[in-house]
Amino acid sequence: DEIREIPKNILPPDVMPEAGMTLYTRGSDGQPVPVRIVEVRNNVIIVNFNHPLAGKTLNFEVEIVGIL
């Protein structure tokens, strides 16, 4: 579980955080990473850093086109 509290004041002043809102931060490789706001409190926001598909059941249909 990658749920964290972060200070509200690190957001740009024009961002009004709301629960359910998706924000983007940069990963260690510099790529954008989506994070979801879970809760907004007085001076902090609770943010979910888990992948959006974390904890979900994924089903794939595949076709094998060859065997080496």
BALOBA-1460 file (C-alpha; in Angstrom, 3 decimals):
// residues 68
<rec num="1" residu="d" x="0.000" y="0.000" z="0.000"/>
<rec num="2" residu="e" x="1.456" y="3.263" z="-1.118"/>
<rec num="3" residu="i" x="-0.929" y="5.655" z="0.655"/>
<rec num="4" residu="r" x="0.848" y="8.785" z="1.872"/>
<rec num="5" residu="e" x="0.113" y="12.132" z="3.473"/>
<rec num="6" residu="i" x="1.661" y="15.089" z="1.693"/>
<rec num="7" residu="p" x="1.517" y="18.773" z="2.642"/>
<rec num="8" residu="k" x="-1.028" y="20.786" z="0.666"/>
<rec num="9" residu="n" x="1.436" y="23.633" z="0.240"/>
<rec num="10" residu="i" x="3.633" y="21.619" z="-2.174"/>
<rec num="11" residu="l" x="0.871" y="21.823" z="-4.807"/>
<rec num="12" residu="p" x="0.853" y="24.742" z="-7.239"/>
<rec num="13" residu="p" x="-1.329" y="27.580" z="-5.893"/>
<rec num="14" residu="d" x="-3.858" y="27.228" z="-8.731"/>
<rec num="15" residu="v" x="-4.600" y="23.549" z="-7.925"/>
<rec num="16" residu="m" x="-7.642" y="23.026" z="-5.697"/>
<rec num="17" residu="p" x="-7.317" y="19.399" z="-4.498"/>
<rec num="18" residu="e" x="-10.449" y="17.243" z="-4.287"/>
<rec num="19" residu="a" x="-10.947" y="13.576" z="-3.408"/>
<rec num="20" residu="g" x="-10.897" y="11.448" z="-6.565"/>
<rec num="21" residu="m" x="-8.718" y="13.924" z="-8.482"/>
<rec num="22" residu="t" x="-5.720" y="12.526" z="-10.350"/>
<rec num="23" residu="l" x="-2.424" y="14.403" z="-10.150"/>
<rec num="24" residu="y" x="0.848" y="13.595" z="-11.881"/>
<rec num="25" residu="t" x="4.285" y="13.457" z="-10.334"/>
<rec num="26" residu="r" x="7.604" y="12.322" z="-11.801"/>
<rec num="27" residu="g" x="9.048" y="8.890" z="-11.094"/>
<rec num="28" residu="s" x="12.719" y="8.206" z="-10.437"/>
<rec num="29" residu="d" x="13.188" y="7.726" z="-14.191"/>
<rec num="30" residu="g" x="11.636" y="11.127" z="-14.931"/>
<rec num="31" residu="q" x="8.450" y="9.651" z="-16.393"/>
<rec num="32" residu="p" x="5.043" y="10.993" z="-15.284"/>
<rec num="33" residu="v" x="3.290" y="8.873" z="-12.660"/>
<rec num="34" residu="p" x="-0.455" y="9.284" z="-11.931"/>
<rec num="35" residu="v" x="-1.485" y="9.511" z="-8.269"/>
<rec num="36" residu="r" x="-5.033" y="9.747" z="-6.912"/>
<rec num="37" residu="i" x="-6.188" y="11.999" z="-4.074"/>
<rec num="38" residu="v" x="-8.045" y="9.890" z="-1.519"/>
<rec num="39" residu="e" x="-8.874" y="12.568" z="1.058"/>
<rec num="40" residu="v" x="-8.304" y="16.276" z="1.639"/>
<rec num="41" residu="r" x="-7.668" y="17.487" z="5.191"/>
<rec num="42" residu="n" x="-6.802" y="20.933" z="6.575"/>
<rec num="43" residu="n" x="-3.087" y="21.086" z="5.715"/>
<rec num="44" residu="v" x="-2.472" y="17.689" z="4.087"/>
<rec num="45" residu="i" x="-3.842" y="15.542" z="1.322"/>
<rec num="46" residu="i" x="-3.943" y="11.746" z="1.432"/>
<rec num="47" residu="v" x="-2.603" y="10.410" z="-1.860"/>
<rec num="48" residu="n" x="-2.669" y="6.893" z="-3.319"/>
<rec num="49" residu="f" x="0.584" y="6.192" z="-5.179"/>
<rec num="50" residu="n" x="-0.454" y="2.633" z="-6.161"/>
<rec num="51" residu="h" x="-0.853" y="1.812" z="-9.847"/>
<rec num="52" residu="p" x="-4.498" y="2.331" z="-10.931"/>
<rec num="53" residu="l" x="-4.811" y="-1.415" z="-11.656"/>
<rec num="54" residu="a" x="-3.296" y="-2.527" z="-8.337"/>
<rec num="55" residu="g" x="-5.509" y="-5.033" z="-6.564"/>
<rec num="56" residu="k" x="-7.733" y="-5.640" z="-9.600"/>
<rec num="57" residu="t" x="-8.149" y="-8.961" z="-11.348"/>
<rec num="58" residu="l" x="-6.809" y="-8.795" z="-14.889"/>
<rec num="59" residu="n" x="-7.811" y="-11.271" z="-17.588"/>
<rec num="60" residu="f" x="-5.981" y="-11.568" z="-20.893"/>
<rec num="61" residu="e" x="-6.826" y="-13.415" z="-24.061"/>
<rec num="62" residu="v" x="-3.725" y="-14.388" z="-26.022"/>
<rec num="63" residu="e" x="-2.954" y="-16.123" z="-29.271"/>
<rec num="64" residu="i" x="0.289" y="-18.108" z="-29.515"/>
<rec num="65" residu="v" x="1.706" y="-17.494" z="-32.983"/>
<rec num="66" residu="g" x="4.813" y="-19.594" z="-32.731"/>
<rec num="67" residu="i" x="7.151" y="-21.600" z="-30.528"/>
<rec num="68" residu="l" x="10.914" y="-21.315" z="-30.767"/>
